[in-house]
Amino acid sequence: MSVVLLAATAFALVSADGGLEEMTLERLRGDVSVLRAGEVLDVGDRFSIEPGDSITTGAGGRAELRLEGLRRVELAPDSMVIVTDTTAVEGRRGSLLASSGGTDGISVRFGRVEGNTIDGRFRVDLGAGSSRLGVYEGSAVISSPGESDASVDRYFQASVAGNDRVLESTPLVLDREDAWDRIHLSEVLALDERITKLGNGFSTQLGGARPGLGYFSGLTNGPVGFLRDYVDDEPVQDLVIGFAIAKNSPAPLGSTFTRAFEYRGQDGSWGLIAYILEAHENGLMAELGRTILDTGILAADVDDIGAGFGPDSEGTAAPVAPGDEGDSATGPDTSPGGGGEDDGPDDGGDDPNPSPSPPPDESECGPQDPVACLEDLPLGEELLGDEGLLGEQGPLD
């Protein structure tokens, strides 16, 4: 959360109106200059822009340009654009963010390609051999000579080879260090971090054990034949996360699971995939939390994990499914109000002489201390309660 707040503070003017007039450039920080009729003009604060002006930001510079109406363009450090008219710019280098509101449309040309959006927001990152257009809000259309227009939806990006050939769109590749990603995808990044920590806890708890079809069949009380092509090869934590996302999405389980792994194969992060597939965040996080606890994360004893692991058939018995009533042989009662007063990572179960948990490794978790993977996450009743991590998350929108 602190990272997001810092980003929002450092670049407050990026998304704020601030009373910027039409055809006006504002220097947000660092060196910003305008080339007009062969003369280089340094921008001190705000500067009136005309079609034909070339705007450049230095290595530490950032700037915002308001065109006509609700059209805006933001320039990252070491970037350059040319104002082609009152509704469009041409990107020459670096990264820029284009946005429009209402019925206003904005166009960004780069190379022989042009990106357009109405009431949306997209970024363009220019490279020597290829570029990309990624959509934060709404959708964008990319036009290229000799090709049909390509539509890019929210949370997706399209690579452009040689700045003239549009490739298939794939999920946005996120960068936690990127200022625009931290501002416009803060919820996605936060969800991805929570999912990653839960997945790491599950993986390190199991060690070399693998869940079979019977395990997943027990989680959904139905057939899971669609998992056959994945269950032996994919990382265990990815299987569990992808299954939980699919189960908490509005579309059918099997087809949604397949789509989730298609996006994962295209380098999509799990948090972003959850948003793309419209998974209900509260249900997703609750299910992942219960899965870890029911598997035995607190007992830290992989030998006591029940049936359903290994290359079993769908008919093999499985651990108690999340949400089932009754006692679980593989972990404490994790339903709201259950678990007793002493749930926590140092619960020794029935062992009269439990070994103390080692101190968490502050750099990263590992098999020697699976609970450290969840060091920032509440466990037991806190995990599932209204005031805990899983409380009041609401649907993704």
C-alpha positions in Angstrom: 0.0 0.0 0.0 2.8 2.4 0.8 4.2 1.9 -2.7 0.9 2.9 -4.2 0.6 5.9 -2.0 4.1 7.1 -2.8 3.4 6.7 -6.5 0.1 8.6 -6.3 1.8 11.4 -4.3 4.9 11.7 -6.6 2.8 12.0 -9.7 -0.4 13.6 -8.4 -0.6 15.9 -11.4 -0.6 13.0 -13.8 -4.2 12.1 -13.2 -5.5 15.4 -11.6 -7.2 18.0 -13.7 -5.4 20.9 -12.1 -7.2 23.4 -14.3 -4.9 22.7 -17.3 -6.3 24.6 -20.3 -6.6 23.1 -23.8 -3.4 22.9 -25.9 -1.3 23.4 -22.8 1.9 21.5 -21.7 2.8 21.2 -18.0 6.2 20.2 -16.7 5.7 17.8 -13.8 9.4 17.5 -13.0 12.8 17.5 -14.5 13.8 18.9 -17.8 11.1 19.4 -20.5 11.6 21.3 -23.7 9.7 22.2 -26.9 11.2 22.4 -30.3 9.3 25.0 -32.4 10.4 26.4 -35.8 14.0 25.2 -35.2 14.2 26.9 -31.7 14.5 24.9 -28.5 12.3 26.4 -25.7 12.7 25.2 -22.1 9.4 24.7 -20.2 9.5 26.2 -16.8 5.9 25.5 -15.6 3.2 25.6 -18.2 3.5 26.3 -21.9 1.1 26.9 -24.7 1.4 24.2 -27.4 0.7 24.4 -31.2 0.4 21.7 -33.8 3.8 20.9 -35.1 5.5 21.4 -31.8 8.0 18.6 -30.7 8.0 17.9 -26.9 11.0 16.2 -25.2 11.5 15.1 -21.6 15.0 14.6 -20.2 16.3 11.6 -18.3 14.4 12.7 -15.1 11.6 14.7 -16.8 7.9 14.1 -16.8 5.2 16.2 -18.5 1.5 16.2 -19.2 -0.1 17.6 -22.3 -3.7 18.6 -22.7 -5.0 18.6 -26.2 -8.5 19.7 -27.3 -11.4 18.6 -25.1 -10.7 15.8 -22.6 -7.7 14.4 -24.5 -4.5 14.1 -22.5 -1.0 12.7 -23.1 1.6 12.0 -20.4 5.3 11.7 -21.2 7.7 9.5 -19.2 11.3 10.4 -18.8 13.5 10.4 -21.9 10.5 10.6 -24.3 9.5 12.6 -27.3 6.2 13.3 -29.1 5.1 15.6 -32.0 1.8 17.3 -31.7 0.3 16.5 -35.1 -3.1 18.3 -34.5 -5.4 19.1 -31.6 -6.6 15.5 -31.2 -3.4 13.5 -32.0 0.3 13.1 -31.4 3.1 11.0 -32.9 5.4 9.1 -30.6 9.1 9.2 -31.5 10.7 7.6 -28.5 10.2 6.6 -24.9 6.8 5.9 -23.2 3.6 7.9 -23.3 0.1 7.5 -21.8 -2.9 8.7 -23.8 -6.4 9.1 -22.4 -9.7 10.6 -23.4 -13.1 11.1 -21.8 -16.7 11.3 -22.9 -17.0 11.1 -26.7 -13.6 12.5 -27.4 -11.2 10.3 -29.2 -7.4 10.5 -29.1 -4.9 9.1 -31.6 -1.3 8.2 -31.2 0.8 7.3 -34.2 4.1 5.5 -33.9 5.9 4.2 -37.0 3.2 3.2 -39.5 0.8 2.2 -36.8 -1.9 4.3 -35.1 -3.6 3.6 -31.8 -7.0 5.1 -31.0 -9.4 5.2 -28.0 -12.6 6.8 -27.1 -13.2 7.3 -23.3 -10.2 5.0 -22.5 -6.6 5.0 -21.5 -3.6 3.2 -23.1 0.2 3.4 -23.0 2.7 3.2 -25.8 6.2 2.0 -25.1 8.5 2.6 -28.1 11.5 0.4 -28.9 14.0 0.2 -31.7 12.8 -3.1 -33.1 9.3 -3.4 -31.7 6.8 -1.4 -29.6 3.7 -2.2 -27.5 0.4 -0.7 -26.8 -1.2 -1.7 -23.5 -4.7 -0.8 -22.3 -5.5 0.3 -18.7 -9.1 1.4 -19.3 -11.7 0.9 -22.0 -10.3 -0.5 -25.2 -8.1 0.6 -28.1 -8.0 0.0 -31.8 -4.7 -0.3 -33.7 -4.6 0.4 -37.4 -1.8 -0.6 -39.7 -1.6 -0.3 -43.5 -2.6 -3.4 -45.3 -4.0 -5.1 -42.2 -7.4 -5.3 -40.5 -7.9 -3.1 -37.5 -7.0 -4.9 -34.2 -8.9 -4.3 -31.0 -7.1 -4.5 -27.7 -9.2 -4.9 -24.5 -8.6 -3.7 -21.0 -5.7 -5.5 -19.2 -4.2 -6.6 -22.6 -1.3 -5.4 -24.8 -0.4 -5.8 -28.4 3.2 -5.9 -29.6 4.0 -4.1 -32.9 6.9 -5.6 -34.8 9.0 -3.1 -36.6 6.4 -0.5 -35.7 4.3 -1.6 -38.6 3.0 -5.1 -38.0 0.5 -5.7 -35.1 0.9 -9.1 -33.3 -1.8 -11.0 -31.3 -2.8 -9.3 -28.1 -1.7 -10.9 -24.8 -2.2 -10.0 -21.1 -0.3 -6.9 -20.0 3.2 -7.6 -18.6 3.2 -5.8 -15.3 6.2 -3.9 -13.7 5.9 -3.1 -10.0 8.6 -0.4 -10.5 6.7 1.4 -13.3 4.9 4.5 -12.1 1.9 4.1 -14.4 1.4 0.5 -13.5 1.5 1.4 -9.8 -1.1 4.1 -10.2 -3.5 2.5 -12.8 -3.2 -1.1 -11.7 -2.7 -0.8 -8.0 -5.6 -3.2 -7.2 -4.2 -5.8 -9.6 -0.7 -5.6 -8.1 -2.1 -5.9 -4.6 -4.2 -8.9 -5.5 -1.3 -10.5 -7.3 1.0 -10.1 -4.3 -1.6 -11.8 -2.0 -2.1 -14.6 -4.4 1.6 -15.2 -4.8 2.2 -15.4 -1.0 -0.7 -17.9 -0.6 0.6 -20.0 -3.5 4.1 -20.1 -2.2 2.8 -21.2 1.2 0.9 -24.1 -0.4 3.8 -25.1 -2.6 6.4 -25.2 0.1 4.1 -27.1 2.4 3.6 -29.9 -0.1 7.3 -30.2 -1.0 7.5 -32.9 -3.7 3.9 -34.1 -3.3 1.4 -33.4 -6.1 -2.4 -33.2 -6.1 -4.1 -35.6 -8.4 -7.5 -35.4 -10.1 -9.2 -36.8 -7.1 -8.0 -33.8 -5.0 -9.5 -31.3 -7.4 -12.7 -33.3 -7.8 -13.2 -33.1 -4.1 -12.8 -29.3 -4.2 -15.7 -29.0 -6.6 -17.7 -32.2 -6.0 -17.7 -32.8 -9.8 -15.7 -34.1 -12.7 -12.4 -32.4 -13.5 -11.3 -34.2 -16.7 -10.2 -30.9 -18.2 -7.3 -31.0 -15.7 -5.7 -34.1 -17.3 -3.4 -32.1 -19.5 -2.1 -30.0 -16.7 -2.1 -31.9 -13.4 1.3 -33.7 -14.0 3.2 -30.9 -15.5 2.2 -27.5 -14.1 3.6 -26.1 -10.8 1.5 -27.2 -7.9 0.7 -23.6 -6.8 -0.3 -22.7 -10.3 -2.8 -25.6 -10.5 -4.4 -24.6 -7.2 -4.5 -20.8 -8.0 -5.8 -21.4 -11.6 -8.5 -23.7 -10.3 -9.6 -21.3 -7.6 -9.8 -18.4 -10.1 -11.8 -20.5 -12.5 -14.1 -21.7 -9.7 -14.8 -18.1 -8.6 -15.4 -16.8 -12.1 -18.9 -16.5 -13.7 -18.0 -18.6 -16.8 -18.0 -22.5 -16.8 -15.2 -24.0 -14.7 -13.5 -26.1 -17.4 -13.3 -23.5 -20.1 -12.3 -20.8 -17.6 -9.5 -22.9 -16.2 -8.2 -23.5 -19.8 -8.3 -19.8 -20.5 -6.5 -19.0 -17.3 -3.6 -21.3 -18.3 -3.6 -19.9 -21.8 -3.1 -16.4 -20.3 -0.5 -17.8 -17.8 1.4 -19.2 -20.8 1.5 -15.7 -22.2 3.3 -14.4 -19.1 0.1 -13.1 -17.5 0.3 -12.6 -13.7 -2.3 -14.4 -11.6 -3.7 -11.2 -10.2 -4.2 -9.8 -13.7 -5.7 -13.1 -14.9 -8.2 -13.0 -12.0 -9.3 -9.5 -13.1 -9.6 -10.6 -16.8 -11.7 -13.6 -15.9 -13.8 -11.5 -13.4 -13.1 -13.7 -10.5 -14.8 -12.7 -7.2 -11.9 -11.6 -5.1 -13.5 -12.4 -1.7 -14.4 -15.9 -2.7 -11.0 -16.5 -4.5 -8.9 -15.4 -1.5 -11.1 -17.3 1.0 -10.8 -20.5 -1.1 -7.0 -20.2 -1.4 -6.7 -19.6 2.3 -8.9 -22.6 3.2 -7.1 -24.8 0.8 -3.7 -24.1 2.4 -5.1 -24.5 5.9 -7.0 -27.7 5.2 -3.9 -29.2 3.5 -2.0 -28.9 6.7 0.1 -25.7 6.4 -0.2 -25.2 10.2 0.9 -28.7 11.0 3.7 -28.6 8.5 3.5 -32.4 8.0 3.3 -33.4 4.4 3.0 -37.1 5.3 -0.4 -36.5 6.9 -2.0 -34.9 3.8 -4.9 -37.1 2.9 -5.7 -39.0 -0.2 -6.0 -37.3 -3.6 -2.3 -36.7 -4.2 -0.3 -38.2 -6.9 -1.5 -39.6 -10.3 -4.9 -40.8 -8.9 -8.1 -41.2 -10.8 -11.0 -38.8 -10.4 -12.6 -41.3 -8.1 -9.8 -41.2 -5.5 -10.8 -39.7 -2.1 -9.8 -36.2 -1.5 -9.3 -33.9 1.5 -12.3 -32.1 2.8 -13.4 -29.5 0.2 -13.3 -25.8 1.3 -16.6 -24.9 2.8 -17.6 -28.6 3.7 -18.9 -29.1 7.2 -17.3 -31.4 9.7 -13.8 -31.9 11.0 -10.9 -32.1 8.6 -8.2 -34.7 9.2 -5.7 -32.5 7.5 -6.0 -29.2 9.3 -7.9 -27.2 11.8 -11.4 -26.0 11.4 -11.1 -22.7 9.4 -14.7 -21.7 9.0 -15.7 -18.4 10.4 -16.1 -18.7 14.2 -14.2 -22.1 14.2 -10.7 -23.1 15.0 -10.7 -22.4 18.7 -8.8 -19.6 20.4 -5.3 -20.8 19.5 -5.2 -21.0 15.7 -1.9 -19.8 14.4 1.3 -20.8 12.7 2.7 -22.4 15.9 -0.2 -24.7 16.6 1.4 -28.0 17.4 -1.6 -30.2 16.8 -1.5 -33.5 18.8 2.2 -33.5 19.1 3.0 -33.1 22.8 6.4 -31.7 22.1 6.1 -29.6 18.9 9.2 -28.1 17.5 9.3 -24.3 17.6 8.9 -22.6 14.3 12.2 -21.1 13.0 12.3 -17.3 12.6 11.0 -16.1 9.2 13.5 -15.5 6.5 13.0 -11.8 5.7 14.3 -12.1 2.2 12.2 -15.0 0.9 10.3 -18.1 2.1 11.4 -21.6 1.4 10.7 -25.3 2.2 12.6 -25.0 5.5 9.9 -22.7 6.8 6.7 -22.8 4.8 4.8 -20.5 7.2 7.3 -17.8 6.4 5.7 -17.6 3.0 2.6 -16.3 4.8 4.4 -14.0 7.3 2.5 -11.0 6.2 -0.9 -12.8 6.0 -3.2 -13.5 8.9 -4.1 -17.2 9.5 -6.9 -19.1 11.1 -10.0 -17.0 11.9 -8.3 -13.8 11.0 -7.8 -15.1 7.4 -11.5 -15.7 7.0 -13.0 -13.0 9.2 -14.6 -9.7 8.1 -11.7 -7.7 9.5 -9.0 -10.0 8.1 -7.4 -10.2 4.7 -10.4 -11.8 3.1 -13.0 -9.4 4.5 -15.0 -7.0 2.3 -13.0 -7.4 -0.9 -16.0 -7.4 -3.1 -16.2 -8.3 -6.8 -13.6 -7.3 -9.3 -14.8 -4.6 -11.7 
